[in-house]
Amino acid sequence: MQHFKILAAGFGLAALLGTVAASDNHADEAMMRAVKARQAQMQLYAFNLGTLGAMAKGEADYNADAASAAAGNLAKLSSLNAMAQWPAGSDTESLGREATGALPAIWAEGSDVGSKAKALSDAAAAMDAVAGQGIDALRGAIGPVGASCGGCHKVYRQSDS
């Protein structure tokens, strides 16, 4: 009977540890899904900004419909509630540079990431309002969008170098 109790206790402990490990794996998977979602959103920003930037620099012909579409996409992307994509612990120190470039400062006390996100949303909305009105309007509106992106990346994104 004593062996049965020890064996049962051993199986119980193994099951508990397995549950904890499965729970940790689920949490890790959820964290990585969040990171991948925000990276996908950043890629969509870059794709649409690339279209607009090429026009603004004269590297591509200005096309009012394409400019309006790309600017509209940026406005929509910047208005998404992306909070679930930024769980605490999904930074470079926790996950490593190969997983993310986000710095822990984004979650620190006093972080101004919310105001930086608002600046992007405002700049994207302003560009959306004028992007189809000509190359000069586009050129006038793209600077604040780029500045808002850079303002956040300088503080909260690990440098590529």
C-alpha positions in Angstrom: 0.0 0.0 0.0 2.9 2.4 0.8 4.3 1.9 -2.7 0.9 2.6 -4.2 0.7 6.0 -2.3 4.2 6.9 -3.4 3.5 5.9 -7.0 0.2 7.8 -6.9 1.9 10.9 -5.5 4.6 10.7 -8.1 2.0 10.5 -10.9 0.1 13.4 -9.4 3.3 15.5 -9.2 4.2 14.6 -12.8 0.7 15.6 -13.9 0.9 18.9 -12.0 4.3 19.7 -13.5 3.1 18.8 -16.9 0.1 21.2 -16.5 2.5 24.0 -15.3 4.8 23.4 -18.3 1.8 23.4 -20.7 0.6 26.6 -19.1 4.0 28.2 -19.6 4.1 27.0 -23.2 0.6 28.5 -23.8 1.8 31.8 -22.3 4.9 31.8 -24.4 2.9 31.1 -27.5 0.5 33.9 -26.7 3.4 36.2 -26.1 4.9 35.3 -29.5 1.5 35.7 -31.3 1.3 39.2 -29.8 4.8 40.1 -31.0 4.1 38.7 -34.5 0.9 40.7 -34.7 2.6 44.0 -33.8 5.4 43.2 -36.3 2.8 42.6 -39.0 1.2 45.9 -38.2 4.6 47.6 -38.5 5.2 45.9 -41.8 1.8 47.2 -43.1 2.9 50.7 -41.9 6.2 50.4 -43.8 4.5 49.1 -46.9 2.0 52.0 -47.1 4.7 54.5 -46.2 6.9 53.1 -48.9 4.2 53.8 -51.5 3.7 57.4 -50.2 7.4 58.1 -49.7 8.3 56.9 -53.2 5.7 59.4 -54.6 6.9 62.2 -52.3 10.5 61.7 -53.3 9.7 61.5 -57.0 10.8 57.9 -57.2 7.3 56.9 -58.4 4.7 58.9 -60.3 2.1 60.5 -58.1 -1.2 58.7 -58.3 -4.1 60.3 -56.3 -6.0 57.0 -55.9 -2.9 55.1 -54.7 -1.9 57.9 -52.4 -5.4 58.1 -50.9 -5.6 54.3 -50.5 -2.2 54.2 -48.7 -2.9 57.2 -46.5 -6.3 55.7 -45.7 -4.6 52.4 -44.7 -2.2 54.3 -42.4 -5.0 56.1 -40.8 -6.9 52.9 -40.2 -3.9 51.1 -38.9 -3.0 53.8 -36.5 -6.5 53.9 -35.1 -6.5 50.2 -34.2 -6.6 49.2 -30.5 -3.3 47.3 -30.5 -2.9 47.1 -26.7 -3.1 43.3 -26.8 -0.1 43.3 -29.1 2.1 44.8 -26.4 2.0 42.6 -23.3 4.6 43.3 -20.6 7.6 41.0 -21.0 7.5 41.1 -24.8 10.7 43.2 -25.0 14.3 42.5 -26.1 15.5 41.8 -22.6 12.8 39.2 -22.1 12.6 37.6 -25.5 15.8 38.5 -27.2 16.7 40.7 -30.2 15.9 37.9 -32.6 12.2 38.0 -31.4 11.6 41.7 -31.0 13.2 45.1 -31.1 11.0 46.6 -28.5 12.8 48.1 -25.5 11.6 47.6 -21.9 11.2 51.4 -21.7 7.9 51.2 -23.5 6.3 49.6 -20.3 8.2 51.7 -17.8 6.6 54.1 -15.4 6.2 57.5 -17.1 6.4 56.0 -20.6 4.9 58.5 -23.2 4.1 55.8 -25.7 0.4 56.6 -25.6 1.1 60.2 -26.7 3.4 59.0 -29.4 0.8 56.7 -30.7 -1.7 59.6 -30.7 0.7 61.7 -32.6 1.0 59.0 -35.3 -2.8 58.7 -35.5 -3.3 62.4 -35.8 -0.6 62.7 -38.5 -2.0 59.8 -40.4 -5.5 61.2 -40.3 -4.2 64.6 -41.5 -2.4 62.9 -44.4 -5.5 60.8 -45.2 -7.4 64.1 -45.6 -5.1 65.5 -48.2 -3.1 62.7 -49.9 -5.3 62.6 -52.9 -5.2 66.3 -53.5 -1.9 66.5 -55.3 1.8 65.8 -54.8 2.4 69.1 -52.9 -0.3 68.2 -50.4 1.2 64.7 -50.0 4.7 66.1 -49.5 3.4 68.5 -46.9 1.7 65.8 -44.9 4.2 63.0 -45.0 6.9 64.7 -42.8 4.8 64.6 -39.6 3.9 61.0 -40.2 7.6 60.1 -40.5 8.5 62.2 -37.5 5.9 60.5 -35.4 7.2 57.1 -36.4 10.8 58.1 -35.7 9.9 59.8 -32.4 8.6 56.5 -31.1 11.3 54.3 -32.6 14.2 56.4 -31.2 13.0 55.8 -27.7 11.3 52.4 -27.7 12.9 50.4 -30.5 16.4 48.8 -30.3 18.7 50.2 -32.9 19.6 47.9 -35.8 23.3 48.7 -35.3 
